[in-house]
Amino acid sequence: MKNHPKHFRVKPGESVKLAKWPTRVVPFYKSKRSYEELLGGHVHELARLQALMYAHNRYSVLVIFQAMDAAGKDGAIAHVLSGLNPQGCQVYSFKQPSSEELAHDFLWRTTCRLPERGHIGIFNRSYYEEVLITRVHPEILAGERLPEELVGKKDFWPDRYRSITDFELHLHRNGTRIIKFFLHLSKQEQRRRFLARIDEPAKNWKFSMADIAERKRWDDYRDAYEDCLHATSSEVAPWYVVPADDKENARLIISQVLLDELGSLKMSYPEVSEQRRKELRTIRRLLVR
């Protein structure tokens, strides 16, 4: 790749203006065939690293996807992670909170879905909705029944950012590595994809008037994302702003970041003791007979 994925990483404390971040870059692939070969190689290597992590059983990895509607989160998860063993990988898509979830703090429902050691967890949307959609739609925040003196505080949103970064640091200290992707889509490309959802019968189910209503709040969501990316990208849990107008290119960037992160972990297969080797030799002789 000419542009290393680290170029899309938000540095800790970096001010983010999404208008200055590209939604499309020079493709890392030359043709459809080269894209398939590159992604296939990435998928194969990710499967190898997942098997190693599962056997090592010390680390867990949490991958978070956030984006505007139609940015390609589902497709990225399906294509990039297609080679992973479901036994060691779970995908969770967080929708509207239930009454039980609303009765707890905003991190509770996602905490219950964190990956165990040796596993990869994928969050399709996440606890970050609590500083994005709740900021754009205060009526949702009102439904969380927080004490009025807390919601009215000047530092309410900075406090939430702090809760998130403290939480992620705690997870890192306990062996969970966190990788966060914001799929950066242009408003023009979103319009094109919305029209495709209308024109293609197989995609009609993906579209509703609610999507149009949210599109009208584009600037509000952009502002919320900019503040969020600035406040919560850290050394231990970085954000990657992935150009998402080209779905294939976005998948290659995401898969390369995952390869780099998993490849940086100090992992090995469990050592086999001499006693265990003798046992295996005995079993082998029995099987040969």
VENTA-V599943 format. One line per field, one symbol per residue. phi: phi as a letter, one per 30 degrees, with the letter a starting at -180 (. if undefined). A space follows every 10 residues. Layout:
BEGIN
phi=???
END
This chain:
BEGIN
phi=.dcdeddcdd deiddcbddc cdcbbeedbc aedddddddd dddddddddd ddddddhbcb bccccbadei djdddddddd cdcddedbbb cbcccddddd dddcddcddd edcdddeicc cccdiadded bcddddbedd ddddhdeedd ddddcededd ededddddde dddcjcccbb ccdccddddd eddddddddc edceddbadd ddddddcedd dedddddddd dbdbddbdcc ccecdcddde dddddddddd ddddddbade dcdddddddd ddddddddd
END
